[in-house]
Amino acid sequence: MGNLILPLKPTAFSDTCPGIDADVFNENGESIRNQVGELVIKKPWIGMTRRFF
């Protein structure tokens, strides 16, 4: 989510949002760090939209 205190980075979020269980996975379904992958929202949160595109 956006944060008014932290600077915005192109194509990135500036801070975490409380209540979101998100992770990044590779093409084999393995959780990864510091690599390019697919953003996965693992659990819904209050106010979550029904779909993402």
C-alpha distance matrix in Angstrom:
0.0 3.8 6.6 10.0 12.0 10.9 12.0 10.3 11.8 13.2 12.0 9.3 5.7 6.4 5.7 5.9 5.6 9.3 11.6 10.2 13.0 12.1 14.6 16.1 19.7 22.6 25.1 27.1 24.5 24.2 21.1 20.7 19.2 19.2 20.2 19.2 18.9 17.3 13.9 15.0 13.5 16.4 16.2 15.1 13.2 14.0 13.0 12.3 13.9 17.2 16.7 14.6 16.5
3.8 0.0 3.8 6.6 9.0 8.2 9.1 7.7 10.1 12.0 11.8 9.5 6.3 5.5 6.2 8.3 8.6 12.0 14.8 13.8 16.7 15.7 17.8 19.0 22.6 25.2 27.8 30.0 27.6 27.2 24.0 23.2 21.3 20.7 21.9 21.0 21.2 20.0 16.9 18.4 17.1 20.2 20.0 18.7 16.6 17.0 15.7 15.4 16.6 20.1 19.6 17.3 18.7
6.6 3.8 0.0 3.8 5.5 5.6 7.8 8.1 11.2 13.9 14.4 11.8 8.6 6.1 6.2 8.8 9.5 12.3 15.7 15.4 18.3 17.7 19.7 21.1 24.8 27.5 30.4 32.4 30.0 29.1 25.7 24.7 22.4 21.7 23.5 23.1 23.6 22.8 19.7 21.1 19.8 22.4 22.1 21.0 18.5 18.7 17.8 18.1 19.7 23.3 23.0 20.9 22.5
10.0 6.6 3.8 0.0 3.8 5.9 7.6 8.8 12.4 15.1 16.5 14.3 11.7 9.0 9.7 12.5 13.1 15.6 19.0 19.0 22.0 21.4 23.5 24.7 28.4 31.0 33.8 36.0 33.6 32.8 29.4 28.2 25.7 24.7 26.6 26.1 26.9 26.2 23.2 24.8 23.4 26.1 25.7 24.4 21.7 21.4 20.3 20.9 22.4 26.0 25.8 23.8 25.1
12.0 9.0 5.5 3.8 0.0 3.8 6.7 9.3 12.6 15.9 17.6 15.1 12.7 9.2 9.7 12.9 14.2 16.4 20.0 20.2 22.8 22.2 23.8 25.0 28.8 31.3 34.4 36.4 34.1 32.8 29.3 27.8 25.0 23.9 26.1 26.2 27.3 27.1 24.2 25.9 24.8 27.2 27.0 26.2 23.5 23.6 22.9 23.5 25.2 28.8 28.5 26.3 27.6
10.9 8.2 5.6 5.9 3.8 0.0 3.8 6.6 9.3 12.9 14.6 11.9 10.0 6.3 7.7 11.4 13.5 16.2 19.6 19.1 21.3 20.2 21.4 22.1 25.9 28.1 31.3 33.3 31.3 29.9 26.4 24.7 21.7 20.3 22.6 22.7 24.1 24.1 21.5 23.6 22.9 25.5 25.8 25.4 23.2 23.8 23.2 23.1 24.7 28.1 27.3 24.8 25.8
12.0 9.1 7.8 7.6 6.7 3.8 0.0 3.8 6.5 9.9 12.4 10.5 9.7 6.8 9.7 13.5 15.7 18.8 22.1 21.0 23.0 21.4 22.2 22.4 25.9 27.8 30.7 33.1 31.4 30.2 26.9 24.9 21.9 20.0 21.8 21.6 23.4 23.6 21.4 24.0 23.8 26.7 27.3 26.9 25.0 25.8 24.7 24.3 25.3 28.6 27.4 24.5 25.0
10.3 7.7 8.1 8.8 9.3 6.6 3.8 0.0 3.8 6.6 8.9 7.5 7.2 5.7 9.4 12.9 14.9 18.4 21.2 19.7 21.6 19.6 20.4 20.3 23.8 25.5 28.2 30.8 29.2 28.4 25.3 23.4 20.8 18.9 20.1 19.3 20.9 20.9 18.8 21.6 21.5 24.7 25.5 24.9 23.4 24.3 22.9 22.1 22.7 25.8 24.3 21.3 21.5
11.8 10.1 11.2 12.4 12.6 9.3 6.5 3.8 0.0 3.8 6.3 5.4 7.0 6.8 10.5 13.7 16.2 19.8 22.2 20.1 21.5 18.9 19.1 18.3 21.5 22.8 25.4 28.2 26.9 26.1 23.2 21.0 18.4 16.1 17.0 16.2 18.1 18.6 17.0 20.2 20.8 24.0 25.4 25.2 24.2 25.6 24.3 22.9 23.3 26.1 24.2 20.8 20.6
13.2 12.0 13.9 15.1 15.9 12.9 9.9 6.6 3.8 0.0 3.8 5.5 8.4 9.6 13.2 15.8 18.0 21.7 23.7 21.2 22.4 19.5 19.5 18.2 21.0 22.0 24.1 27.2 26.2 25.8 23.4 21.2 19.2 16.8 16.8 15.2 17.0 17.4 16.4 19.7 20.8 24.2 25.8 25.5 24.9 26.4 24.7 23.0 22.8 25.2 22.9 19.3 18.5
12.0 11.8 14.4 16.5 17.6 14.6 12.4 8.9 6.3 3.8 0.0 3.8 7.2 9.8 12.7 14.6 16.4 20.2 21.6 18.8 19.7 16.6 16.5 15.1 17.8 18.8 20.8 23.9 22.8 22.8 20.6 18.7 17.1 15.2 14.8 12.6 13.9 13.8 12.8 16.2 17.4 20.9 22.7 22.5 22.3 24.0 22.5 20.3 19.9 22.1 19.5 15.9 15.0
9.3 9.5 11.8 14.3 15.1 11.9 10.5 7.5 5.4 5.5 3.8 0.0 3.8 6.4 9.1 11.0 13.2 16.9 18.6 15.9 16.9 14.1 14.2 13.4 16.6 18.2 20.7 23.4 21.9 21.4 18.7 16.9 15.0 13.4 13.8 12.4 13.5 13.4 11.7 14.8 15.6 18.9 20.5 20.5 20.0 21.9 20.8 18.8 19.1 21.6 19.4 16.0 16.0
5.7 6.3 8.6 11.7 12.7 10.0 9.7 7.2 7.0 8.4 7.2 3.8 0.0 3.8 5.7 7.6 9.7 13.4 15.4 13.1 14.7 12.5 13.5 13.7 17.3 19.6 22.3 24.6 22.6 22.0 19.0 17.6 15.7 14.8 15.8 14.7 15.3 14.7 12.0 14.4 14.3 17.5 18.5 18.3 17.2 18.9 17.9 16.4 17.3 20.1 18.6 15.6 16.4
6.4 5.5 6.1 9.0 9.2 6.3 6.8 5.7 6.8 9.6 9.8 6.4 3.8 0.0 3.8 7.2 9.8 13.2 16.0 14.5 16.3 14.6 15.7 16.2 20.0 22.3 25.3 27.4 25.3 24.3 21.0 19.5 17.0 15.9 17.6 17.2 18.2 17.9 15.3 17.5 17.1 19.9 20.6 20.4 18.8 20.1 19.4 18.5 19.9 22.9 21.8 19.0 20.1
5.7 6.2 6.2 9.7 9.7 7.7 9.7 9.4 10.5 13.2 12.7 9.1 5.7 3.8 0.0 3.8 6.7 9.7 12.7 11.6 13.6 12.6 14.1 15.5 19.3 22.1 25.3 27.0 24.5 23.3 19.8 18.8 16.4 16.2 18.2 18.2 18.6 18.1 15.0 16.4 15.5 17.8 18.2 18.1 16.2 17.6 17.6 16.9 18.9 22.0 21.3 19.0 20.7
5.9 8.3 8.8 12.5 12.9 11.4 13.5 12.9 13.7 15.8 14.6 11.0 7.6 7.2 3.8 0.0 3.8 6.5 9.1 8.0 10.0 9.5 11.7 13.8 17.6 20.8 23.9 25.2 22.4 21.3 17.8 17.4 15.6 16.2 18.1 18.1 17.8 16.9 13.4 14.1 12.6 14.6 14.7 14.8 13.0 14.7 15.2 14.4 16.9 19.8 19.5 17.6 19.8
5.6 8.6 9.5 13.1 14.2 13.5 15.7 14.9 16.2 18.0 16.4 13.2 9.7 9.8 6.7 3.8 0.0 3.8 6.4 6.1 9.2 9.8 12.9 15.5 19.0 22.5 25.2 26.5 23.4 22.7 19.4 19.7 18.5 19.4 21.0 20.6 19.7 18.1 14.4 14.3 11.9 13.8 13.0 12.3 9.9 11.1 11.7 11.4 14.2 17.3 17.6 16.3 19.0
9.3 12.0 12.3 15.6 16.4 16.2 18.8 18.4 19.8 21.7 20.2 16.9 13.4 13.2 9.7 6.5 3.8 0.0 3.8 5.7 8.7 10.7 13.9 17.2 20.4 24.1 26.9 27.6 24.3 23.5 20.2 21.0 19.9 21.4 23.2 23.1 22.0 20.3 16.6 15.7 12.9 13.7 12.2 11.7 8.9 10.0 11.7 12.0 15.5 18.2 19.1 18.5 21.5
11.6 14.8 15.7 19.0 20.0 19.6 22.1 21.2 22.2 23.7 21.6 18.6 15.4 16.0 12.7 9.1 6.4 3.8 0.0 3.8 6.5 9.4 12.9 16.5 19.3 23.1 25.5 26.0 22.4 22.0 19.0 20.5 20.1 22.2 23.5 23.3 21.6 19.5 15.8 14.1 10.9 11.0 8.9 8.5 5.9 7.8 10.4 10.3 14.0 16.1 17.4 17.2 20.6
10.2 13.8 15.4 19.0 20.2 19.1 21.0 19.7 20.1 21.2 18.8 15.9 13.1 14.5 11.6 8.0 6.1 5.7 3.8 0.0 3.8 5.9 9.6 13.0 15.8 19.5 21.9 22.6 19.1 18.9 16.0 17.4 17.3 19.3 20.2 19.8 17.9 15.7 12.0 10.4 7.3 8.1 7.0 7.1 5.9 9.0 10.6 9.2 12.4 14.4 14.9 14.3 17.4
13.0 16.7 18.3 22.0 22.8 21.3 23.0 21.6 21.5 22.4 19.7 16.9 14.7 16.3 13.6 10.0 9.2 8.7 6.5 3.8 0.0 3.8 6.9 10.6 13.0 16.8 19.3 19.6 16.0 15.5 12.8 14.6 15.0 17.6 18.4 18.2 16.1 14.0 10.7 8.5 6.0 5.4 5.6 7.7 8.2 11.8 13.7 11.7 14.5 15.7 15.8 15.2 18.1
12.1 15.7 17.7 21.4 22.2 20.2 21.4 19.6 18.9 19.5 16.6 14.1 12.5 14.6 12.6 9.5 9.8 10.7 9.4 5.9 3.8 0.0 3.8 7.1 9.9 13.7 16.2 17.0 13.7 13.3 10.4 11.8 12.2 14.5 15.0 14.5 12.4 10.4 7.0 5.6 4.4 5.6 7.6 9.6 10.5 14.1 15.2 12.6 14.6 15.8 15.0 13.5 15.8
14.6 17.8 19.7 23.5 23.8 21.4 22.2 20.4 19.1 19.5 16.5 14.2 13.5 15.7 14.1 11.7 12.9 13.9 12.9 9.6 6.9 3.8 0.0 3.8 6.6 10.3 13.2 13.9 10.8 9.9 6.8 8.0 8.9 11.6 11.7 11.6 9.5 8.3 5.9 5.3 6.6 7.3 10.4 12.9 14.2 17.8 18.9 16.1 17.7 18.5 17.1 15.2 16.9
16.1 19.0 21.1 24.7 25.0 22.1 22.4 20.3 18.3 18.2 15.1 13.4 13.7 16.2 15.5 13.8 15.5 17.2 16.5 13.0 10.6 7.1 3.8 0.0 3.8 7.0 10.2 11.4 9.1 8.3 5.7 5.8 7.2 9.3 8.5 8.0 5.7 5.3 4.6 5.9 8.8 10.0 13.5 15.8 17.4 20.9 21.5 18.4 19.4 19.9 17.9 15.5 16.4
19.7 22.6 24.8 28.4 28.8 25.9 25.9 23.8 21.5 21.0 17.8 16.6 17.3 20.0 19.3 17.6 19.0 20.4 19.3 15.8 13.0 9.9 6.6 3.8 0.0 3.8 6.8 7.6 5.5 5.2 4.5 5.6 8.6 10.9 9.1 8.5 5.4 5.3 6.7 7.1 10.5 11.0 14.8 17.4 19.6 23.2 23.9 20.5 21.2 21.2 18.9 16.8 17.3
22.6 25.2 27.5 31.0 31.3 28.1 27.8 25.5 22.8 22.0 18.8 18.2 19.6 22.3 22.1 20.8 22.5 24.1 23.1 19.5 16.8 13.7 10.3 7.0 3.8 0.0 3.8 5.4 5.5 5.5 6.6 6.5 9.7 11.3 8.5 7.7 5.0 6.4 9.3 10.3 14.0 14.5 18.3 20.9 23.2 26.8 27.2 23.8 24.1 23.8 21.2 18.9 18.7
25.1 27.8 30.4 33.8 34.4 31.3 30.7 28.2 25.4 24.1 20.8 20.7 22.3 25.3 25.3 23.9 25.2 26.9 25.5 21.9 19.3 16.2 13.2 10.2 6.8 3.8 0.0 3.8 5.6 7.5 9.7 10.2 13.5 14.8 11.7 10.2 7.4 8.0 11.3 11.9 15.6 16.1 19.8 22.2 24.9 28.5 28.7 25.1 24.9 24.1 21.3 19.2 18.6
27.1 30.0 32.4 36.0 36.4 33.3 33.1 30.8 28.2 27.2 23.9 23.4 24.6 27.4 27.0 25.2 26.5 27.6 26.0 22.6 19.6 17.0 13.9 11.4 7.6 5.4 3.8 0.0 3.8 5.6 9.0 10.3 14.0 16.1 13.5 12.9 10.2 10.7 13.5 13.2 16.6 16.2 19.9 22.8 25.6 29.3 30.0 26.4 26.6 25.6 23.2 21.6 21.4
24.5 27.6 30.0 33.6 34.1 31.3 31.4 29.2 26.9 26.2 22.8 21.9 22.6 25.3 24.5 22.4 23.4 24.3 22.4 19.1 16.0 13.7 10.8 9.1 5.5 5.5 5.6 3.8 0.0 3.8 6.6 9.1 12.9 15.5 13.5 12.9 9.7 9.3 11.1 10.1 13.2 12.5 16.2 19.1 22.0 25.7 26.6 23.2 23.6 22.7 20.6 19.2 19.7
24.2 27.2 29.1 32.8 32.8 29.9 30.2 28.4 26.1 25.8 22.8 21.4 22.0 24.3 23.3 21.3 22.7 23.5 22.0 18.9 15.5 13.3 9.9 8.3 5.2 5.5 7.5 5.6 3.8 0.0 3.8 6.2 10.0 13.1 11.6 12.2 9.7 10.3 11.7 11.2 14.1 13.2 16.9 20.1 22.6 26.4 27.5 24.3 25.3 24.8 22.9 21.3 21.9
21.1 24.0 25.7 29.4 29.3 26.4 26.9 25.3 23.2 23.4 20.6 18.7 19.0 21.0 19.8 17.8 19.4 20.2 19.0 16.0 12.8 10.4 6.8 5.7 4.5 6.6 9.7 9.0 6.6 3.8 0.0 3.8 7.1 10.6 10.0 11.0 8.9 9.6 10.0 9.7 12.2 11.6 15.2 18.4 20.3 24.1 25.3 22.3 23.7 23.8 22.0 20.2 21.2
20.7 23.2 24.7 28.2 27.8 24.7 24.9 23.4 21.0 21.2 18.7 16.9 17.6 19.5 18.8 17.4 19.7 21.0 20.5 17.4 14.6 11.8 8.0 5.8 5.6 6.5 10.2 10.3 9.1 6.2 3.8 0.0 3.8 6.9 6.5 8.3 7.6 9.5 10.3 11.3 14.1 14.3 17.8 20.7 22.3 25.9 26.8 23.9 25.1 25.6 23.6 21.3 21.8
19.2 21.3 22.4 25.7 25.0 21.7 21.9 20.8 18.4 19.2 17.1 15.0 15.7 17.0 16.4 15.6 18.5 19.9 20.1 17.3 15.0 12.2 8.9 7.2 8.6 9.7 13.5 14.0 12.9 10.0 7.1 3.8 0.0 3.8 5.5 8.3 9.0 11.2 11.3 13.0 15.4 16.0 19.2 21.8 22.7 26.1 27.0 24.4 25.8 26.8 24.9 22.3 22.9
19.2 20.7 21.7 24.7 23.9 20.3 20.0 18.9 16.1 16.8 15.2 13.4 14.8 15.9 16.2 16.2 19.4 21.4 22.2 19.3 17.6 14.5 11.6 9.3 10.9 11.3 14.8 16.1 15.5 13.1 10.6 6.9 3.8 0.0 3.8 7.1 9.3 12.2 12.5 15.1 17.5 18.8 21.9 24.1 24.8 28.0 28.4 25.9 27.0 28.3 26.1 23.1 23.2
20.2 21.9 23.5 26.6 26.1 22.6 21.8 20.1 17.0 16.8 14.8 13.8 15.8 17.6 18.2 18.1 21.0 23.2 23.5 20.2 18.4 15.0 11.7 8.5 9.1 8.5 11.7 13.5 13.5 11.6 10.0 6.5 5.5 3.8 0.0 3.8 6.3 9.8 11.3 14.0 17.1 18.5 21.9 24.1 25.2 28.5 28.7 25.8 26.5 27.4 24.8 21.7 21.4
19.2 21.0 23.1 26.1 26.2 22.7 21.6 19.3 16.2 15.2 12.6 12.4 14.7 17.2 18.2 18.1 20.6 23.1 23.3 19.8 18.2 14.5 11.6 8.0 8.5 7.7 10.2 12.9 12.9 12.2 11.0 8.3 8.3 7.1 3.8 0.0 3.8 7.2 9.3 12.5 15.7 17.7 21.1 22.9 24.2 27.4 27.2 24.1 24.3 25.0 22.1 18.9 18.1
18.9 21.2 23.6 26.9 27.3 24.1 23.4 20.9 18.1 17.0 13.9 13.5 15.3 18.2 18.6 17.8 19.7 22.0 21.6 17.9 16.1 12.4 9.5 5.7 5.4 5.0 7.4 10.2 9.7 9.7 8.9 7.6 9.0 9.3 6.3 3.8 0.0 3.8 6.6 9.3 12.9 14.7 18.2 20.1 21.9 25.2 25.1 21.8 21.9 22.2 19.3 16.4 15.9
17.3 20.0 22.8 26.2 27.1 24.1 23.6 20.9 18.6 17.4 13.8 13.4 14.7 17.9 18.1 16.9 18.1 20.3 19.5 15.7 14.0 10.4 8.3 5.3 5.3 6.4 8.0 10.7 9.3 10.3 9.6 9.5 11.2 12.2 9.8 7.2 3.8 0.0 3.8 6.2 9.8 11.9 15.3 16.9 19.0 22.2 22.0 18.5 18.4 18.5 15.7 12.9 12.7
13.9 16.9 19.7 23.2 24.2 21.5 21.4 18.8 17.0 16.4 12.8 11.7 12.0 15.3 15.0 13.4 14.4 16.6 15.8 12.0 10.7 7.0 5.9 4.6 6.7 9.3 11.3 13.5 11.1 11.7 10.0 10.3 11.3 12.5 11.3 9.3 6.6 3.8 0.0 3.8 6.7 9.5 12.4 13.8 15.5 18.7 18.6 15.2 15.5 16.1 13.7 11.0 11.8
15.0 18.4 21.1 24.8 25.9 23.6 24.0 21.6 20.2 19.7 16.2 14.8 14.4 17.5 16.4 14.1 14.3 15.7 14.1 10.4 8.5 5.6 5.3 5.9 7.1 10.3 11.9 13.2 10.1 11.2 9.7 11.3 13.0 15.1 14.0 12.5 9.3 6.2 3.8 0.0 3.8 5.9 9.1 10.9 13.1 16.6 17.0 13.5 14.2 14.3 12.4 10.7 12.3
13.5 17.1 19.8 23.4 24.8 22.9 23.8 21.5 20.8 20.8 17.4 15.6 14.3 17.1 15.5 12.6 11.9 12.9 10.9 7.3 6.0 4.4 6.6 8.8 10.5 14.0 15.6 16.6 13.2 14.1 12.2 14.1 15.4 17.5 17.1 15.7 12.9 9.8 6.7 3.8 0.0 3.8 5.8 7.2 9.4 12.9 13.5 10.3 11.6 12.0 11.0 10.0 12.7
16.4 20.2 22.4 26.1 27.2 25.5 26.7 24.7 24.0 24.2 20.9 18.9 17.5 19.9 17.8 14.6 13.8 13.7 11.0 8.1 5.4 5.6 7.3 10.0 11.0 14.5 16.1 16.2 12.5 13.2 11.6 14.3 16.0 18.8 18.5 17.7 14.7 11.9 9.5 5.9 3.8 0.0 3.8 7.0 9.7 13.5 15.0 12.1 13.8 13.7 13.4 13.2 15.9
16.2 20.0 22.1 25.7 27.0 25.8 27.3 25.5 25.4 25.8 22.7 20.5 18.5 20.6 18.2 14.7 13.0 12.2 8.9 7.0 5.6 7.6 10.4 13.5 14.8 18.3 19.8 19.9 16.2 16.9 15.2 17.8 19.2 21.9 21.9 21.1 18.2 15.3 12.4 9.1 5.8 3.8 0.0 3.8 6.6 10.2 12.2 9.8 12.2 12.2 13.0 13.6 16.9
15.1 18.7 21.0 24.4 26.2 25.4 26.9 24.9 25.2 25.5 22.5 20.5 18.3 20.4 18.1 14.8 12.3 11.7 8.5 7.1 7.7 9.6 12.9 15.8 17.4 20.9 22.2 22.8 19.1 20.1 18.4 20.7 21.8 24.1 24.1 22.9 20.1 16.9 13.8 10.9 7.2 7.0 3.8 0.0 3.8 7.0 8.6 6.4 9.0 9.3 10.8 12.0 15.6
13.2 16.6 18.5 21.7 23.5 23.2 25.0 23.4 24.2 24.9 22.3 20.0 17.2 18.8 16.2 13.0 9.9 8.9 5.9 5.9 8.2 10.5 14.2 17.4 19.6 23.2 24.9 25.6 22.0 22.6 20.3 22.3 22.7 24.8 25.2 24.2 21.9 19.0 15.5 13.1 9.4 9.7 6.6 3.8 0.0 3.8 6.2 5.4 9.1 10.7 12.6 13.5 17.2
14.0 17.0 18.7 21.4 23.6 23.8 25.8 24.3 25.6 26.4 24.0 21.9 18.9 20.1 17.6 14.7 11.1 10.0 7.8 9.0 11.8 14.1 17.8 20.9 23.2 26.8 28.5 29.3 25.7 26.4 24.1 25.9 26.1 28.0 28.5 27.4 25.2 22.2 18.7 16.6 12.9 13.5 10.2 7.0 3.8 0.0 3.8 5.6 9.1 11.1 13.7 15.1 18.8
13.0 15.7 17.8 20.3 22.9 23.2 24.7 22.9 24.3 24.7 22.5 20.8 17.9 19.4 17.6 15.2 11.7 11.7 10.4 10.6 13.7 15.2 18.9 21.5 23.9 27.2 28.7 30.0 26.6 27.5 25.3 26.8 27.0 28.4 28.7 27.2 25.1 22.0 18.6 17.0 13.5 15.0 12.2 8.6 6.2 3.8 0.0 3.8 6.4 9.2 11.8 13.1 16.6
12.3 15.4 18.1 20.9 23.5 23.1 24.3 22.1 22.9 23.0 20.3 18.8 16.4 18.5 16.9 14.4 11.4 12.0 10.3 9.2 11.7 12.6 16.1 18.4 20.5 23.8 25.1 26.4 23.2 24.3 22.3 23.9 24.4 25.9 25.8 24.1 21.8 18.5 15.2 13.5 10.3 12.1 9.8 6.4 5.4 5.6 3.8 0.0 3.8 6.5 8.5 9.6 13.3
13.9 16.6 19.7 22.4 25.2 24.7 25.3 22.7 23.3 22.8 19.9 19.1 17.3 19.9 18.9 16.9 14.2 15.5 14.0 12.4 14.5 14.6 17.7 19.4 21.2 24.1 24.9 26.6 23.6 25.3 23.7 25.1 25.8 27.0 26.5 24.3 21.9 18.4 15.5 14.2 11.6 13.8 12.2 9.0 9.1 9.1 6.4 3.8 0.0 3.8 5.6 7.2 10.7
17.2 20.1 23.3 26.0 28.8 28.1 28.6 25.8 26.1 25.2 22.1 21.6 20.1 22.9 22.0 19.8 17.3 18.2 16.1 14.4 15.7 15.8 18.5 19.9 21.2 23.8 24.1 25.6 22.7 24.8 23.8 25.6 26.8 28.3 27.4 25.0 22.2 18.5 16.1 14.3 12.0 13.7 12.2 9.3 10.7 11.1 9.2 6.5 3.8 0.0 3.8 7.2 10.4
16.7 19.6 23.0 25.8 28.5 27.3 27.4 24.3 24.2 22.9 19.5 19.4 18.6 21.8 21.3 19.5 17.6 19.1 17.4 14.9 15.8 15.0 17.1 17.9 18.9 21.2 21.3 23.2 20.6 22.9 22.0 23.6 24.9 26.1 24.8 22.1 19.3 15.7 13.7 12.4 11.0 13.4 13.0 10.8 12.6 13.7 11.8 8.5 5.6 3.8 0.0 3.8 6.7
14.6 17.3 20.9 23.8 26.3 24.8 24.5 21.3 20.8 19.3 15.9 16.0 15.6 19.0 19.0 17.6 16.3 18.5 17.2 14.3 15.2 13.5 15.2 15.5 16.8 18.9 19.2 21.6 19.2 21.3 20.2 21.3 22.3 23.1 21.7 18.9 16.4 12.9 11.0 10.7 10.0 13.2 13.6 12.0 13.5 15.1 13.1 9.6 7.2 7.2 3.8 0.0 3.8
16.5 18.7 22.5 25.1 27.6 25.8 25.0 21.5 20.6 18.5 15.0 16.0 16.4 20.1 20.7 19.8 19.0 21.5 20.6 17.4 18.1 15.8 16.9 16.4 17.3 18.7 18.6 21.4 19.7 21.9 21.2 21.8 22.9 23.2 21.4 18.1 15.9 12.7 11.8 12.3 12.7 15.9 16.9 15.6 17.2 18.8 16.6 13.3 10.7 10.4 6.7 3.8 0.0
